[in-house]
Amino acid sequence: MGSGDGNWGHVIIWEFRVRPGLRQRFEFAYGPEGAWAELFRRSQGYMGTELNRDANDDRRYVTLDFWVSRQEYESFRREHAAEYKAMDQDFAEMTESEIEIGRFERIRG
């Protein structure tokens, strides 16, 4: 899943700086088959996740979370707010920083 399927309409991009020694754990948790993706899959509107590591800085990552629409994502966040918050707190120890780069709507021609 992800950008290759062509059906997504909304993407959320996050940037992370991973603490030393926690790269493998982070990649497992935030990757396309990780704990976050598992939570997101509870929504039919979730299309997939891509995890990307900076080619020049092996502690810097970006994730792209693909959704059918903004509405589907927002509905998921409302329905799973407690689980999302708990997981975010549990995984915070893996990162030095977490920045939402933005939420983007796909332009279809």
BELHU-V115268 format. One record per residue. N is the residue number from 0. RES is the residue in one letter. PHI is phi in radians with two decimals (* if undefined). Layout:
N&RES&PHI ; N&RES&PHI
This chain:
0&M&* ; 1&G&2.10 ; 2&S&-1.16 ; 3&G&-1.21 ; 4&D&-1.40 ; 5&G&1.36 ; 6&N&-1.77 ; 7&W&-1.31 ; 8&G&-2.24 ; 9&H&-2.53 ; 10&V&-2.34 ; 11&I&-1.95 ; 12&I&-2.01 ; 13&W&-2.09 ; 14&E&-1.99 ; 15&F&-2.25 ; 16&R&-2.01 ; 17&V&-1.56 ; 18&R&-1.16 ; 19&P&-0.95 ; 20&G&1.42 ; 21&L&-2.02 ; 22&R&-1.00 ; 23&Q&-1.10 ; 24&R&-1.10 ; 25&F&-1.08 ; 26&E&-1.05 ; 27&F&-1.16 ; 28&A&-1.24 ; 29&Y&-1.80 ; 30&G&-1.32 ; 31&P&-1.11 ; 32&E&-2.04 ; 33&G&-1.42 ; 34&A&-1.08 ; 35&W&-1.14 ; 36&A&-1.08 ; 37&E&-1.07 ; 38&L&-1.13 ; 39&F&-1.06 ; 40&R&-1.13 ; 41&R&-1.22 ; 42&S&-1.84 ; 43&Q&-1.18 ; 44&G&-1.44 ; 45&Y&-1.40 ; 46&M&-1.92 ; 47&G&2.44 ; 48&T&-2.27 ; 49&E&-2.02 ; 50&L&-2.00 ; 51&N&-2.26 ; 52&R&-1.83 ; 53&D&-1.06 ; 54&A&-1.20 ; 55&N&-1.91 ; 56&D&-2.56 ; 57&D&-1.28 ; 58&R&-1.88 ; 59&R&-1.90 ; 60&Y&-2.31 ; 61&V&-2.27 ; 62&T&-1.97 ; 63&L&-2.16 ; 64&D&-1.86 ; 65&F&-1.72 ; 66&W&-2.27 ; 67&V&-1.03 ; 68&S&-2.75 ; 69&R&-1.05 ; 70&Q&-1.07 ; 71&E&-1.09 ; 72&Y&-1.10 ; 73&E&-1.13 ; 74&S&-1.11 ; 75&F&-1.01 ; 76&R&-1.06 ; 77&R&-1.16 ; 78&E&-1.21 ; 79&H&-2.12 ; 80&A&-1.00 ; 81&A&-1.16 ; 82&E&-1.14 ; 83&Y&-1.07 ; 84&K&-1.11 ; 85&A&-1.09 ; 86&M&-1.18 ; 87&D&-1.04 ; 88&Q&-1.18 ; 89&D&-1.08 ; 90&F&-1.57 ; 91&A&-1.03 ; 92&E&-1.13 ; 93&M&-1.39 ; 94&T&-2.15 ; 95&E&-1.50 ; 96&S&-2.64 ; 97&E&-2.52 ; 98&I&-2.24 ; 99&E&-1.38 ; 100&I&-1.22 ; 101&G&2.90 ; 102&R&-2.09 ; 103&F&-2.18 ; 104&E&-1.71 ; 105&R&-1.31 ; 106&I&-1.67 ; 107&R&-1.84 ; 108&G&-1.73
